[in-house]
Amino acid sequence: MAKRDFLTLLDCSPAELGALTERAAELKRAHLAGEDHRSLTGRTGALILQLSSTRTRVAFEAGMAQLGGQAIFLSPADTQLGRGEPISDTARVLSEMVDVAMIRTLSHDDLETFAAAADIPVINAMTARYHPCQLLADVQTFEELRGPIGGRRVAFIADGYNKCNSYINAARQWGFELRLACPRGHEPSPATLAAGNAQLLETPEEAVEGAHLVVTDVWSSIGHEEEQAERQQRFAAYQVSETLLDQADDGTLFLHCLPAHRGEEVNATVLDDPRSGAWVAASNRLHSQKALLEFLLLG
C-alpha cells in the first residue's frame, strides 16, 4: 500500500473524507458500547509536538492505545531536533522505527519537508497554516447533531489563520457555503480565499444570518501571543454570544475548538448554551483521529 499523508484536507477526496467521518461515528458508537476494537495491534506512532497541546495529544495517545497500538510523545527537548538535527534526517530515522508520525509545529514548510523524507504516513496535528484534524471532528459533530453538512451555511468568525484556512478547504470538500467575518488585517490570504467556496463579509452579524453552524477560534492563536493586547481591541466586535447566535438559523450549532478564553472570543456563558456542541466536538477528536489512523495505516 502506497503511503498517504494527511497534511491538509485536500490530501483526501471528498468521498474519503465522508468515509472518515462515518468511520469515526462507528468507532464512537463501539467505544460507548464498551466494545474492544484493536485494529492497530503492534503499530507505533511518534507524536512530535513542538507546541503545547491537550486535545490533540490525548486523542492520539488514547486513540492509539484503544486501537491496540501505542504512541511515543516526543518534545523538542526529547529529540535531536532540539539540537539542530535536519528534519529530513529525523524523518528517515523514525521511518525505520515507527509506523506513523503526528506532528504539531508552527512551520508548515517543516511539516512538508518531514513528510517528503518519511516513508511512513505523516499527519498534520496543526501548523500555522492548517488544522485539518480539527475539521474532521467538527464535521463529525455537526453531522452527529444536525445531519449532513453538504449544502448548509457555515459562519466562521475569528482570525483568518490556520483553522479558517482549513474551513475554506472543508467548504470545498464537503460542499457547504462558508461565510467569513475576520477583522481588517486578519483575513485569510487572497489565494486561499479564491481557492475555496467562501465569502468574506464585513461584520459577524452579516456572516451568521441564516447560518446552520457558527464557529469561532481564539483571538491570539499559538505564535501570536505577544499580540494579545492589540488583538483584544481589534477583535472586540467579533465576540460570539447568545445574542449573536439568535441571528443565525433557529437550529444553528455553535463550535469552538478549545481552549476558549471566556470574555474574549466568547462571552462567559455561550459555551454552555444548548446550541453549543463544543464539548461534543472535543470528545469527537478521539474518534475522528482513530478513524484517520486506521485510514492511513490500513487503507
Legacy VTK file of the C-alpha trace (Angstrom):
# vtk DataFile Version 3.0
C-alpha trace
ASCII
DATASET POLYDATA
POINTS 299 float
0.000 0.000 0.000
1.430 3.369 -1.020
1.916 5.705 1.904
-0.585 8.508 2.359
-0.070 11.754 4.274
-2.699 13.994 5.864
-1.216 17.481 5.740
-4.395 19.260 4.598
-7.963 18.224 3.862
-7.081 18.349 0.164
-4.930 15.229 0.613
-8.182 13.226 0.645
-11.014 13.095 -1.831
-14.482 14.232 -0.750
-15.560 10.580 -0.739
-12.647 9.614 1.504
-13.424 12.431 3.925
-17.044 11.328 4.062
-15.933 7.773 4.789
-13.618 9.056 7.539
-16.408 10.871 9.379
-18.698 7.855 9.005
-15.993 5.576 10.374
-15.383 7.968 13.272
-19.076 7.768 14.157
-18.893 3.948 14.067
-15.831 3.937 16.310
-17.560 6.268 18.754
-20.633 4.016 18.954
-18.403 0.983 19.545
-16.421 2.788 22.238
-19.550 3.922 24.073
-20.886 0.365 23.884
-17.733 -0.908 25.568
-16.579 -2.898 22.539
-12.874 -3.756 22.302
-11.557 -2.814 18.857
-7.818 -3.373 18.293
-7.217 -2.871 14.592
-3.733 -1.381 15.121
-2.203 -4.006 17.390
1.572 -3.862 17.138
1.597 -0.408 15.478
3.532 2.514 16.934
3.152 6.241 16.317
5.563 9.093 17.026
3.790 12.157 18.400
6.083 15.121 17.769
4.679 18.212 19.449
6.777 21.355 19.227
3.802 23.376 20.506
1.531 22.878 23.516
-1.428 20.545 23.118
-4.187 18.967 25.178
-6.919 17.569 22.930
-4.641 16.608 20.037
-2.092 14.833 22.228
-4.604 12.988 24.392
-6.730 11.988 21.393
-3.776 10.496 19.529
-2.281 8.782 22.598
-5.605 7.406 23.826
-6.696 6.583 20.287
-3.588 4.524 19.543
-3.990 2.701 22.872
-7.671 1.952 22.254
-6.827 0.572 18.806
-4.175 -1.707 20.309
-1.118 0.333 19.367
0.993 2.830 21.228
2.128 6.420 20.773
5.509 7.819 21.795
5.418 11.507 22.761
8.453 13.494 21.620
9.004 17.125 22.602
11.831 19.267 21.158
13.748 18.741 24.407
13.466 14.956 23.977
14.835 14.708 20.434
17.810 15.726 18.368
15.520 18.133 16.506
16.006 20.388 19.512
19.757 20.258 18.906
19.629 21.044 15.216
19.332 17.647 13.508
17.935 18.205 9.986
14.232 17.472 9.771
14.715 15.104 6.852
17.267 13.051 8.829
14.862 12.668 11.735
12.113 11.636 9.309
14.287 8.931 7.766
15.297 7.529 11.153
11.747 7.480 12.553
10.527 5.799 9.359
12.631 2.773 10.376
11.190 2.626 13.886
7.508 3.676 13.894
4.503 3.309 11.613
3.090 6.847 11.593
4.127 10.333 12.703
1.818 13.047 14.065
3.445 16.482 14.081
2.456 19.858 15.576
4.740 22.711 14.577
4.360 26.337 13.530
6.148 25.870 10.200
4.027 24.130 7.578
7.111 24.028 5.351
8.912 21.962 8.010
5.971 19.560 8.093
6.123 19.164 4.320
9.889 18.596 4.484
9.377 15.856 7.073
6.627 14.196 5.029
8.701 14.275 1.836
11.601 12.492 3.555
9.500 9.991 5.523
8.464 6.546 4.292
5.597 6.467 6.801
2.300 8.394 6.843
2.578 11.869 8.339
-0.348 13.668 9.994
-0.633 17.417 10.437
-1.520 17.825 14.109
-1.602 21.612 13.471
0.658 24.150 11.817
0.376 27.911 11.438
-1.244 27.303 8.047
-3.736 24.470 8.591
-5.543 22.492 11.296
-7.214 19.635 9.384
-7.707 17.222 12.310
-9.995 19.761 13.973
-12.189 19.849 10.874
-12.685 16.098 10.935
-14.061 16.395 14.478
-16.134 19.492 13.670
-17.810 17.879 10.668
-18.391 14.663 12.599
-20.021 16.692 15.369
-22.256 18.699 13.055
-23.451 15.590 11.248
-23.999 13.758 14.536
-26.153 16.580 15.924
-27.668 18.230 12.822
-27.336 15.878 9.841
-25.324 16.174 6.594
-23.279 19.361 6.283
-23.298 19.465 2.481
-25.362 22.403 1.208
-25.554 24.057 4.652
-24.404 27.580 5.565
-21.423 27.932 7.918
-20.237 31.178 9.541
-16.633 31.447 10.718
-15.990 34.450 12.994
-12.350 34.793 14.014
-8.818 35.254 12.779
-8.134 34.192 9.177
-5.488 31.770 10.431
-4.964 28.009 10.360
-8.463 26.901 11.330
-10.022 29.412 8.948
-7.847 28.061 6.110
-8.974 24.525 6.900
-12.620 25.642 6.925
-12.083 27.088 3.448
-10.741 23.702 2.328
-13.619 21.941 4.083
-16.228 24.053 2.271
-14.713 22.906 -0.985
-14.519 19.247 0.047
-17.895 18.845 1.787
-19.808 21.316 -0.391
-21.118 23.783 2.188
-21.408 27.562 1.931
-18.844 29.389 4.050
-19.229 32.989 5.219
-16.261 34.607 6.956
-16.085 37.584 9.306
-12.479 38.488 10.144
-11.156 41.802 11.497
-9.481 44.037 8.943
-5.881 42.962 8.501
-6.610 39.433 9.753
-8.319 37.977 6.684
-7.123 34.773 5.021
-4.800 35.303 2.078
-6.478 36.189 -1.249
-5.070 32.994 -2.791
-6.521 30.802 -0.044
-9.854 32.592 -0.225
-10.031 32.283 -4.003
-9.398 28.524 -3.862
-12.453 27.788 -1.721
-16.211 28.205 -1.583
-16.014 31.154 0.838
-17.363 34.701 1.040
-15.748 37.422 3.158
-18.278 39.703 4.864
-17.928 42.919 6.840
-19.500 42.000 10.181
-20.259 38.928 12.298
-23.957 39.810 12.085
-23.892 39.520 8.296
-21.932 36.272 8.451
-24.261 34.474 10.879
-27.508 35.391 9.107
-29.236 32.088 8.367
-26.151 30.072 9.373
-26.640 26.432 10.367
-23.202 26.342 12.009
-21.329 29.175 13.745
-17.635 28.679 14.513
-15.043 30.768 16.309
-11.450 30.468 17.498
-9.169 32.205 19.982
-8.064 35.742 19.126
-4.374 35.097 19.828
-3.513 31.740 18.320
-0.284 29.875 19.027
2.519 32.036 17.697
0.643 35.312 18.203
0.617 35.536 21.997
2.681 38.733 22.006
-0.100 40.472 20.054
-2.798 39.669 22.620
-3.400 43.224 23.896
-3.657 44.664 20.395
-5.899 41.849 19.229
-8.291 42.334 22.132
-9.044 45.790 20.737
-9.238 44.754 17.075
-11.386 41.686 17.713
-13.735 43.141 20.346
-16.692 43.328 17.948
-16.218 39.664 16.968
-17.204 38.023 20.246
-19.746 35.202 19.933
-22.664 35.449 22.361
-26.170 34.079 22.647
-27.419 37.332 21.088
-25.286 36.750 18.006
-26.445 33.124 17.729
-30.044 34.371 17.857
-29.432 35.957 14.444
-28.447 32.603 12.911
-30.771 29.791 11.818
-33.163 28.583 14.529
-31.415 25.215 14.610
-27.882 26.564 14.490
-24.969 24.781 16.159
-22.024 26.591 17.748
-18.498 25.134 17.774
-15.209 26.215 19.326
-12.076 24.042 19.069
-10.963 24.976 22.616
-9.229 26.098 24.734
-11.567 29.075 25.000
-10.909 32.465 26.556
-14.248 33.374 28.095
-14.769 37.113 27.887
-12.779 37.346 24.637
-13.852 35.360 21.546
-16.817 34.007 23.518
-18.794 35.523 26.345
-18.972 33.845 29.722
-21.913 31.540 29.015
-22.235 30.687 25.297
-20.123 27.511 25.546
-22.811 26.090 27.845
-25.727 27.265 25.698
-27.916 24.380 24.398
-26.800 25.333 20.880
-23.140 24.699 21.725
-21.530 21.477 20.526
-18.026 22.399 21.690
-17.799 19.648 24.290
-19.080 17.016 21.855
-16.506 18.148 19.294
-13.728 17.845 21.877
-14.836 14.271 22.562
-15.008 13.539 18.846
-11.342 14.440 18.396
-10.629 10.995 19.859
-12.782 9.096 17.404
-12.044 11.123 14.266
-8.315 10.729 14.862
-8.741 6.989 15.402
-10.527 6.793 12.054
-7.717 8.769 10.447
-5.047 6.454 11.878
-6.917 3.411 10.577
-7.309 5.006 7.149
-3.624 5.846 6.780
-2.278 2.590 8.233
-4.811 0.063 6.960
-6.285 1.722 3.882
LINES 1 300
299 0 1 2 3 4 5 6 7 8 9 10 11 12 13 14 15 16 17 18 19 20 21 22 23 24 25 26 27 28 29 30 31 32 33 34 35 36 37 38 39 40 41 42 43 44 45 46 47 48 49 50 51 52 53 54 55 56 57 58 59 60 61 62 63 64 65 66 67 68 69 70 71 72 73 74 75 76 77 78 79 80 81 82 83 84 85 86 87 88 89 90 91 92 93 94 95 96 97 98 99 100 101 102 103 104 105 106 107 108 109 110 111 112 113 114 115 116 117 118 119 120 121 122 123 124 125 126 127 128 129 130 131 132 133 134 135 136 137 138 139 140 141 142 143 144 145 146 147 148 149 150 151 152 153 154 155 156 157 158 159 160 161 162 163 164 165 166 167 168 169 170 171 172 173 174 175 176 177 178 179 180 181 182 183 184 185 186 187 188 189 190 191 192 193 194 195 196 197 198 199 200 201 202 203 204 205 206 207 208 209 210 211 212 213 214 215 216 217 218 219 220 221 222 223 224 225 226 227 228 229 230 231 232 233 234 235 236 237 238 239 240 241 242 243 244 245 246 247 248 249 250 251 252 253 254 255 256 257 258 259 260 261 262 263 264 265 266 267 268 269 270 271 272 273 274 275 276 277 278 279 280 281 282 283 284 285 286 287 288 289 290 291 292 293 294 295 296 297 298
